[in-house]
């Protein structure tokens, strides 16, 4: 058995033994020792069974070079263990002590304008700095050697929210090494980067620098490769420390906290290196789109782990403090957010942080135990969550099955949003979220897949915007169609190769045959948009069909034209086509048109919703997810909603133990976790 498999099983065994994980970041170094005992007593009251300790404790453990202060951490871990609270112990390398940067300025990052960033905040390190990595390795080794066998420690947490970018000389050195490994010769690099343009030809790798401030536009392939390098460099930092921890004999799972669709790190490259996927999620309570966007992130986390359960490592119990205007969550809203994560595959939900800080930059960031103390609605809501999670044990370890896949690649995202495009208003994430929302509104879960994923077995594969599509991916998509499943391709996809060089010929070049359509030009659309006309009865439910932002000058080469532009220079040109089971959107269309398209595709593909019915729009605000034998129903609306579950045996709501026959009522902000009574009684 591999170390990774063994570590994953250790996490599963922890959940099986202790129930769903519940807790948060615990920062005892910010408080005197007498407060620790109160913390532990209140944690027990709240049902906390997992806390992350030490994320920002480097300066406390190593107040001067080579000095170690373990006494406080010994006491904290013993205290937590004595109370039955397990620990996710952090290698505290995310925020080095000020003395490191003062003694070794080269450890500090440099921004693209050449400004060296100093201590006084956090994350002030260059991932490429050898000195930083030596000190990070030393403290991690000592930490792991001391605590690998401590009974409180059930998981290791390396760093925090990796995403540091450096443009300095340390980064220049390592960037060149990365380029040599990727291209081998400078001639290959010149060809890949297209350096004949604007006289950018290089004679030696030593001439190459990170994309710092330049007079005008950066070479797009240089920018893409620097993003790839930066993600890989951060991953190398993580791997070094993970391997050090493992070398001490630590058998616990090792992770680091992801950040959803984070623009600086390619999590497909990272996913295989963490034993358990964990993520930080801070949706804006003011956004009506937050529930669907959060669900999208959660489906991503489940997919990164190959369908295995994951950990919601951080979230806010009420307000954050880093937005310009911070709305709080009600305890009911916070509860719903936690249960949404459980519904979508999480086996642990945690917060930042346990006790609200009195000082520092995040003094107004909410916490499980607020400034007001235990006599507060926030803490009472936390206690309720602890009880709820104990009732949801039947969902732990279960999977969320999906018949729909969404293709998403970081390199394509990066390349597709470089400047100097037909429009900079086209956003990969905006379109991906719009497409996903149509699934969410219908109670349809999705797997996220990369360009190298196996696409067989899915009824529908969606490609909202994939700027880079290579031959292997194009062949896989064609294979999906050949097998009778449906593929939907969005605009400005299949434009470039892996080096961000444009594929020549009628677009999308590699998908032209399977789509039965081709284009010759991408066209920015006026702010007023372009009206669409539909063929026959298709789209009859759409009131004012329009295209906006970007369109393509297409012609059908065998595809059925379902919609075309009406008026203007594109009058009569296809906008939406279908060839067998391959659908192509040549423009960004309005929400109603997109919804109508999804209704047809999902219906023809035989996709069912979480209730087991043909996928159709649920009442506005209702989210439906099936995890194993448990049907989760979340009401994000501000009104009471009744939902017909159809014929079946007597069901029970795990959260209330209420019997449910056919119809279930869901109050505003509430969650139902519905399970057949017979199945529940066997657990």
C-alpha positions in Angstrom: 0.0 0.0 0.0 1.4 3.4 -0.9 2.0 6.1 1.7 -0.7 8.3 0.2 -3.3 5.5 0.2 -2.4 4.7 3.8 -2.7 8.3 4.8 -6.0 8.7 3.1 -7.3 5.7 4.9 -6.1 7.2 8.2 -8.3 10.3 7.5 -11.3 8.1 6.7 -10.7 6.1 9.9 -10.6 9.4 11.9 -14.0 10.4 10.5 -15.4 6.9 11.0 -14.2 7.0 14.6 -15.0 10.6 15.5 -17.8 11.6 13.1 -17.7 14.5 10.7 -14.9 16.9 11.6 -15.9 20.3 13.1 -13.6 23.1 14.3 -11.4 25.8 13.1 -8.0 27.5 13.2 -6.8 27.8 16.8 -4.1 30.4 17.6 -3.3 29.9 21.3 0.0 31.9 20.8 -2.2 35.0 20.7 -3.5 34.4 24.2 -2.3 33.8 27.7 -2.3 30.2 29.0 -5.3 30.7 31.3 -7.5 31.5 28.3 -6.5 28.1 26.7 -8.5 26.2 29.4 -11.6 28.3 28.7 -11.1 27.6 25.0 -11.0 23.9 25.4 -14.1 23.9 27.7 -16.1 25.9 25.1 -14.8 23.7 22.3 -16.2 20.7 24.0 -19.5 22.5 24.5 -19.7 23.3 20.8 -18.8 19.7 19.7 -15.5 20.7 18.2 -13.3 17.7 17.4 -10.7 19.1 15.1 -8.6 22.3 15.2 -5.7 23.5 13.2 -2.8 24.7 15.4 0.3 26.7 14.6 -0.3 28.2 11.1 1.3 31.5 12.1 3.5 30.5 15.0 6.9 30.5 13.4 8.1 33.6 15.3 6.8 32.1 18.6 8.6 28.7 18.0 11.8 30.3 16.6 12.1 33.8 18.2 15.8 33.9 17.0 17.7 31.9 14.4 18.1 28.3 15.6 16.3 28.9 18.9 13.3 26.6 19.7 10.5 27.3 22.1 8.3 24.2 22.4 6.9 24.4 25.9 3.8 26.3 25.0 3.0 24.0 22.1 3.6 20.9 24.3 1.0 22.3 26.7 -1.5 23.2 24.1 -1.4 19.8 22.4 -1.6 17.9 25.7 -4.5 20.1 26.7 -6.4 19.5 23.5 -5.7 15.7 23.6 -6.9 15.5 27.1 -10.2 17.0 26.0 -10.6 14.6 23.1 -9.9 17.3 20.5 -7.7 16.3 17.6 -5.2 18.5 15.9 -4.3 19.4 12.3 -0.7 20.5 13.1 0.7 23.2 10.8 4.2 23.6 9.5 4.3 27.4 10.2 6.2 28.5 7.1 3.6 30.8 5.6 4.8 33.9 7.6 8.5 33.9 8.5 9.7 35.9 11.5 10.9 39.5 10.7 14.5 38.5 11.6 14.7 36.2 8.5 14.1 39.1 6.0 16.3 41.5 7.9 19.3 39.1 7.9 18.6 37.7 4.4 16.9 40.3 2.2 16.9 37.8 -0.7 14.3 35.8 1.1 11.8 38.6 0.6 9.6 38.7 -2.6 9.9 41.4 -5.2 6.8 42.6 -7.2 6.8 43.2 -10.9 7.7 46.8 -10.3 10.9 45.9 -8.6 9.7 46.7 -5.1 10.9 44.4 -2.4 8.1 43.5 0.1 9.0 43.6 3.8 7.8 41.9 7.0 4.9 43.4 8.9 2.1 41.5 7.1 2.3 37.9 6.1 3.6 35.7 3.2 6.7 37.8 2.9 8.9 35.1 1.3 10.2 34.2 -2.1 9.4 30.6 -3.0 12.6 30.5 -5.0 14.8 31.6 -2.1 17.2 28.8 -1.0 17.7 30.5 2.3 14.0 30.7 3.0 13.6 27.0 2.1 16.5 25.9 4.3 14.9 27.6 7.3 11.5 26.4 6.4 12.8 22.9 6.1 14.6 23.1 9.5 11.6 24.2 11.5 9.4 21.7 9.8 11.8 18.8 10.5 12.1 19.7 14.1 8.3 20.1 14.5 7.6 16.8 12.9 10.3 14.9 14.8 8.9 16.2 18.0 5.2 15.7 17.3 4.8 12.9 14.7 3.9 10.5 17.5 1.8 12.8 19.6 -1.7 11.3 20.0 -3.5 14.6 19.4 -2.1 15.0 15.9 -4.3 13.4 13.2 -3.2 15.5 10.2 -0.5 17.9 9.0 -1.1 21.2 7.4 1.8 22.5 5.3 2.0 26.3 4.8 -1.1 28.3 4.2 -2.9 29.3 1.1 0.1 29.0 -1.2 0.0 31.8 -3.8 3.1 33.9 -3.3 4.6 35.4 -6.5 8.2 36.7 -6.8 9.7 38.6 -9.7 13.1 39.1 -8.1 16.6 37.7 -8.9 15.9 34.5 -6.9 12.9 33.9 -9.1 14.8 34.8 -12.3 17.4 32.1 -11.5 14.8 29.4 -10.9 12.6 30.5 -13.8 15.5 29.9 -16.1 16.1 26.5 -14.7 12.4 25.7 -15.2 12.6 26.9 -18.8 15.7 24.8 -19.5 13.9 21.7 -18.2 10.8 22.5 -20.2 12.5 23.4 -23.6 16.0 22.0 -23.4 17.5 24.5 -25.9 17.1 28.2 -26.4 16.1 27.5 -30.0 13.0 25.5 -28.8 12.1 28.4 -26.4 12.4 31.0 -29.1 10.1 28.9 -31.3 7.6 28.3 -28.5 7.6 32.0 -27.5 7.5 33.3 -31.0 10.3 35.7 -30.3 10.7 36.7 -33.9 7.8 39.1 -33.0 9.0 42.5 -31.8 12.7 41.5 -31.9 12.5 39.4 -28.8 15.0 36.7 -29.9 17.2 35.3 -27.1 20.7 33.9 -27.5 20.9 32.3 -24.0 18.6 31.4 -21.1 20.6 33.8 -18.9 19.0 36.7 -20.9 15.5 35.8 -19.7 13.8 37.5 -16.8 10.4 37.1 -15.2 7.8 39.3 -16.8 8.5 42.5 -14.8 7.2 45.9 -15.7 7.7 46.5 -19.4 7.0 49.4 -21.7 4.0 47.7 -23.3 2.4 44.3 -23.6 4.2 41.2 -22.4 4.9 38.2 -24.6 1.8 36.1 -23.9 3.8 32.8 -23.9 6.4 34.2 -21.5 3.5 35.3 -19.2 1.9 31.9 -19.4 5.1 30.0 -18.7 5.8 32.3 -15.7 2.4 31.4 -14.3 3.2 27.7 -14.8 6.6 28.1 -13.2 5.2 30.0 -10.2 2.6 27.3 -9.5 5.3 24.6 -9.9 7.7 26.5 -7.6 5.1 26.7 -4.9 4.3 23.0 -5.3 8.0 22.3 -5.0 8.0 24.1 -1.6 5.1 22.1 -0.5 6.6 18.8 -1.6 9.9 19.5 0.2 8.1 20.0 3.5 5.7 17.1 3.0 8.6 14.8 2.3 10.4 16.0 5.4 7.4 15.3 7.6 6.9 11.9 6.1 10.6 11.1 6.6 10.3 11.5 10.4 7.9 8.6 10.4 4.7 10.6 10.5 1.9 8.5 9.1 -0.9 11.0 9.3 -2.4 12.6 6.2 -0.7 15.7 4.9 -2.5 18.6 3.2 -2.4 22.3 2.5 -5.4 24.6 2.1 -6.5 25.4 -1.5 -8.5 28.5 -2.4 -11.2 27.5 -4.9 -10.6 28.6 -8.4 -7.3 30.3 -7.4 -5.7 32.1 -10.3 -2.1 31.6 -9.1 -1.9 27.8 -8.6 -2.9 25.0 -10.9 -4.6 22.6 -8.6 -4.8 19.8 -11.1 -1.0 19.7 -10.8 -1.2 19.8 -7.0 -4.1 17.4 -6.4 -2.1 14.2 -6.4 0.3 15.5 -3.8 -2.1 16.1 -1.0 -3.5 13.2 1.0 -6.8 15.0 1.6 -8.0 17.9 -0.5 -8.8 20.9 1.7 -10.1 24.3 0.8 -10.8 27.8 2.1 -14.2 29.4 1.1 -15.3 32.9 1.7 -18.4 33.6 -0.4 -19.8 37.1 -0.2 -23.1 37.1 1.8 -24.2 40.1 -0.2 -24.1 38.2 -3.5 -27.2 36.4 -4.8 -24.9 34.2 -6.9 -22.8 33.0 -4.0 -24.7 29.7 -3.3 -24.2 28.5 -6.9 -20.6 29.8 -7.1 -19.8 28.1 -3.8 -21.3 24.8 -5.0 -19.1 25.0 -8.1 -16.0 25.4 -5.9 -17.2 22.4 -3.8 -17.7 20.2 -6.9 -14.2 21.2 -7.9 -12.7 20.1 -4.6 -14.5 16.8 -4.8 -13.2 16.3 -8.3 -9.6 17.2 -7.4 -9.7 14.3 -5.0 -11.1 11.9 -7.6 -14.5 11.9 -5.8 -13.2 11.3 -2.3 -14.3 13.4 0.6 -12.6 16.7 1.3 -12.2 19.3 4.1 -13.6 22.8 4.3 -10.6 24.1 6.1 -11.6 27.8 6.4 -14.8 29.8 6.2 -16.3 32.8 8.0 -18.9 32.2 10.7 -20.2 35.8 10.3 -18.4 38.7 8.6 -15.0 38.8 7.0 -12.8 41.9 7.5 -11.0 42.2 4.2 -13.8 43.4 1.8 -14.4 47.1 1.6 -17.9 46.5 3.0 -18.4 43.4 5.1 -21.9 42.0 5.5 -22.3 39.4 8.3 -23.9 36.0 8.0 -26.7 35.1 10.3 -26.2 31.9 12.4 -28.7 30.2 10.0 -26.8 31.3 7.0 -23.5 30.1 8.5 -25.1 26.7 9.3 -26.5 26.4 5.7 -23.0 27.1 4.3 -21.5 24.4 6.4 -24.1 21.9 5.5 -23.8 22.8 1.8 -20.2 21.6 2.0 -21.2 18.4 3.7 -23.9 17.8 1.0 -21.2 18.2 -1.7 -18.7 15.8 -0.3 -16.9 17.4 2.7 -16.3 15.2 5.7 -15.1 18.1 7.9 -16.1 21.8 8.1 -13.9 24.3 9.9 -13.7 28.0 10.4 -11.2 30.8 10.6 -10.9 31.1 13.5 -11.8 29.7 16.9 -11.4 32.8 19.1 -11.7 36.3 17.6 -8.5 38.2 17.7 -8.1 41.4 19.8 -5.2 42.7 17.8 -3.7 42.5 14.3 -5.1 42.9 10.8 -7.9 40.5 11.3 -9.2 41.8 14.6 -12.7 42.3 13.0 -12.8 39.0 11.2 -15.5 36.9 12.8 -14.8 33.8 14.8 -16.6 30.9 16.4 -16.1 32.5 19.8 -16.6 36.2 19.1 -15.4 39.2 21.2 -18.8 39.1 22.9 -18.0 35.6 24.2 -20.2 32.5 24.6 -23.3 34.5 25.4 -23.8 35.4 21.8 -26.0 34.3 18.8 -22.8 33.5 16.9 -21.6 31.0 19.5 -25.1 29.5 20.0 -25.2 29.0 16.3 -21.8 27.2 16.4 -23.1 24.9 19.1 -26.1 24.1 17.0 -23.8 23.2 14.0 -21.9 20.8 16.2 -25.1 19.0 17.1 -26.2 18.9 13.4 -23.0 17.4 12.2 -23.3 14.5 14.7 -26.7 13.8 13.2 -25.3 13.6 9.7 -22.9 10.7 10.3 -24.8 8.6 7.7 -23.5 11.0 5.0 -19.8 10.7 5.9 -17.6 9.0 3.4 -20.4 8.8 0.8 -19.9 10.1 -2.7 -21.7 12.5 -5.0 -22.3 10.9 -8.4 -22.3 13.1 -11.5 -23.4 12.4 -15.1 -22.1 15.8 -16.3 -18.5 16.9 -16.6 -17.2 20.5 -17.0 -13.8 20.9 -18.7 -11.6 23.3 -16.9 -7.8 23.9 -17.1 -5.7 26.5 -15.4 -3.3 27.0 -18.3 -6.2 27.6 -20.7 -7.7 30.1 -18.1 -4.4 31.9 -17.9 -3.7 32.1 -21.6 -7.3 33.0 -22.5 -7.2 36.1 -20.3 -4.0 37.7 -21.5 -4.4 41.2 -22.9 -4.7 42.1 -26.5 -7.7 39.7 -27.3 -10.8 40.5 -29.4 -12.4 41.5 -26.1 -11.2 41.6 -22.5 -14.8 41.4 -21.3 -14.9 37.7 -21.9 -14.1 36.1 -18.5 -13.4 32.3 -18.2 -14.7 32.2 -14.7 -17.8 34.3 -15.4 -18.8 32.0 -18.2 -18.0 28.8 -16.3 -20.1 30.1 -13.4 -23.0 30.9 -15.7 -22.9 27.4 -17.2 -22.6 25.7 -13.8 -25.5 27.8 -12.4 -27.8 26.2 -15.0 -26.9 22.8 -13.6 -27.3 24.0 -10.0 -30.8 25.4 -10.7 -31.8 21.9 -11.8 -30.3 19.9 -9.0 -27.6 18.4 -11.2 -24.1 17.9 -9.8 -21.0 18.1 -12.0 -17.5 16.7 -12.0 -14.7 19.0 -13.0 -12.3 17.4 -15.4 -9.0 18.5 -16.9 -7.8 18.2 -20.5 -6.2 14.8 -19.7 -9.2 13.3 -17.9 -11.1 10.3 -19.0 -14.4 11.6 -20.4 -16.1 8.2 -20.9 -19.1 7.5 -18.8 -20.5 11.0 -18.8 -23.8 11.8 -20.4 -22.8 15.4 -21.0 -19.5 17.2 -21.3 -19.5 21.0 -21.1 -16.7 23.3 -22.3 -17.8 26.8 -21.3 -14.5 28.4 -22.4 -11.3 26.5 -23.1 -8.9 28.8 -25.0 -6.3 26.0 -25.3 -7.5 22.7 -26.7 -4.9 20.2 -27.9 -5.2 17.2 -30.2 -5.7 14.6 -27.4 -8.5 16.7 -25.8 -10.2 17.3 -29.2 -10.0 13.5 -29.9 -11.5 12.8 -26.4 -14.4 15.2 -27.1 -15.0 13.6 -30.5 -15.0 10.2 -28.7 -17.7 11.4 -26.4 -19.9 12.3 -29.3 -19.1 9.1 -31.1 -20.3 7.2 -28.0 -23.7 9.0 -28.2 -23.1 11.4 -25.3 -23.5 15.2 -25.6 -20.8 17.8 -25.8 -21.5 21.6 -25.6 -18.6 23.9 -26.6 -18.7 27.6 -25.7 -17.3 30.6 -27.7 -13.6 31.4 -28.1 -12.6 27.7 -27.4 -9.9 25.8 -29.1 -8.2 28.9 -30.2 -4.6 28.2 -29.3 -2.0 25.4 -28.7 -0.2 24.7 -25.4 2.2 27.5 -26.1 -0.7 30.0 -26.6 0.1 30.2 -30.3 -3.0 30.6 -32.4 -4.1 27.5 -34.4 -4.3 28.5 -38.0 -7.3 27.6 -40.2 -11.0 28.0 -39.7 -11.9 27.8 -36.0 -12.2 25.9 -33.8 -9.5 24.1 -35.8 -9.3 20.8 -34.0 -13.1 20.6 -33.4 -14.3 21.7 -36.8 -15.2 18.2 -38.0 -17.0 17.0 -34.9 -19.0 20.3 -34.6 -19.8 20.5 -38.3 -19.2 24.3 -38.3 -16.3 26.6 -38.7 -15.5 30.3 -38.2 -13.2 32.8 -39.8 -13.2 35.8 -37.3 -14.1 36.6 -33.7 -16.1 39.8 -33.5 -16.6 42.1 -30.5 -20.3 42.8 -30.0 -21.6 46.4 -29.5 -22.8 47.2 -26.0 -26.4 47.0 -27.2 -25.9 43.4 -28.2 -27.3 41.5 -31.2 -30.7 40.0 -31.5 -31.0 36.3 -32.2 -33.6 34.4 -34.2 -34.4 30.8 -33.7 -35.3 27.9 -36.1 -38.8 26.6 -35.8 -39.9 25.8 -32.3 -36.4 25.8 -30.7 -36.1 28.5 -28.0 -39.8 29.4 -28.0 -39.5 29.9 -24.2 -37.0 32.7 -24.6 -38.5 36.2 -24.7 -35.7 38.4 -25.9 -32.8 36.3 -27.2 -29.6 38.3 -27.6 -25.9 37.8 -27.9 -23.3 40.0 -26.3 -19.6 40.7 -25.7 -18.2 38.3 -28.4 -19.5 36.5 -31.5 -17.9 34.5 -34.3 -18.4 34.7 -38.0 -19.5 31.1 -38.6 -20.7 28.9 -41.4 -22.4 25.6 -41.2 -20.5 22.6 -42.6 -23.2 20.0 -42.0 -24.5 21.3 -38.6 -28.1 22.2 -38.0 -28.4 25.9 -37.3 -30.6 26.5 -34.3 -30.1 30.2 -33.9 -28.6 33.0 -36.0 -28.0 36.7 -35.7 -30.7 39.1 -36.7 -29.6 42.4 -38.1 -26.3 44.2 -38.4 -23.2 42.9 -40.0 -23.7 39.4 -38.8 -27.3 39.1 -40.0 -28.2 35.5 -40.9 -24.9 34.1 -39.6 -25.2 31.0 -37.3 -24.9 31.6 -33.6 -25.9 28.2 -32.2 -25.5 25.0 -34.0 -25.9 21.2 -33.5 -24.2 18.4 -35.3 -25.4 15.0 -34.0 -24.8 15.4 -30.2 -22.2 18.2 -30.5 -23.5 21.7 -29.8 -21.6 24.9 -30.5 -22.3 28.3 -29.0 -20.5 30.8 -31.3 -21.4 33.7 -29.0 -22.0 34.7 -25.4 -25.8 34.5 -25.1 -28.3 35.8 -22.6 -29.3 33.7 -19.5 -32.7 32.6 -20.9 -31.2 31.3 -24.1 -28.5 29.5 -22.2 -31.1 28.0 -19.9 -33.2 26.8 -22.8 -30.1 25.2 -24.4 -29.3 23.4 -21.2 -32.8 22.2 -20.8 -32.7 20.6 -24.2 -29.2 19.1 -23.8 -29.9 17.6 -20.4 -33.3 16.3 -21.4 -32.0 14.6 -24.5 -29.0 13.1 -22.6 -31.3 11.6 -20.0 -29.7 13.4 -17.1 -31.7 13.2 -13.8 -31.6 15.5 -10.8 -30.9 14.8 -7.2 -34.5 13.6 -6.7 -34.1 11.0 -9.5 -36.3 12.9 -11.9 -35.6 14.3 -15.4 -33.6 17.4 -14.8 -35.8 20.5 -14.8 -35.7 23.8 -13.1 -36.3 23.6 -9.3 -38.1 26.4 -7.4 -35.9 29.4 -7.3 -33.4 29.3 -4.4 -33.6 25.5 -3.9 -30.4 23.5 -4.0 -30.7 19.8 -4.2 -27.8 17.4 -3.9 -27.7 13.6 -3.3 -24.7 12.3 -1.3 -25.0 8.6 -1.1 -28.4 7.8 0.4 -29.0 11.3 1.8 -30.9 13.9 -0.2 -29.9 17.4 0.9 -32.3 20.2 0.2 -31.1 23.7 0.9 -33.4 26.8 0.8 -31.4 29.9 -0.2 -34.6 31.9 -0.8 -36.4 34.2 1.6 -39.7 32.3 1.4 -41.0 28.9 2.6 -40.9 26.3 -0.2 -42.8 23.0 -0.5 -41.2 20.3 -2.6 -42.8 17.1 -3.8 -40.4 14.2 -3.4 -42.6 11.8 -5.3 -43.7 8.3 -4.3 -41.6 6.3 -1.9 -41.4 4.9 1.5 -41.5 6.9 4.7 -38.5 9.1 4.9 -36.8 10.9 7.8 -35.0 14.2 8.1 -31.7 13.3 9.8 -31.4 16.9 11.2 -34.9 17.0 12.9 -35.8 13.2 13.0 -39.1 14.3 11.4 -40.9 11.7 9.3 -41.5 12.8 5.7 -44.0 11.1 3.4 -44.2 12.8 0.0 -44.1 16.6 0.5 -41.4 18.4 2.4 -41.5 22.0 3.5 -38.2 24.0 3.7 -38.2 27.2 5.6 -36.1 30.2 4.5 -32.4 29.5 5.1 -33.1 25.9 6.3 -31.6 22.6 5.2 -33.2 19.2 5.0 -31.2 16.0 5.0 -33.7 13.3 3.8 -33.1 9.6 4.0 -35.3 6.5 3.7 -36.3 5.4 7.2 -35.4 1.7 6.4 -31.9 2.7 5.2 -31.4 4.9 8.3 -32.4 2.1 10.7 -29.8 -0.2 9.4 -26.9 2.2 10.3 
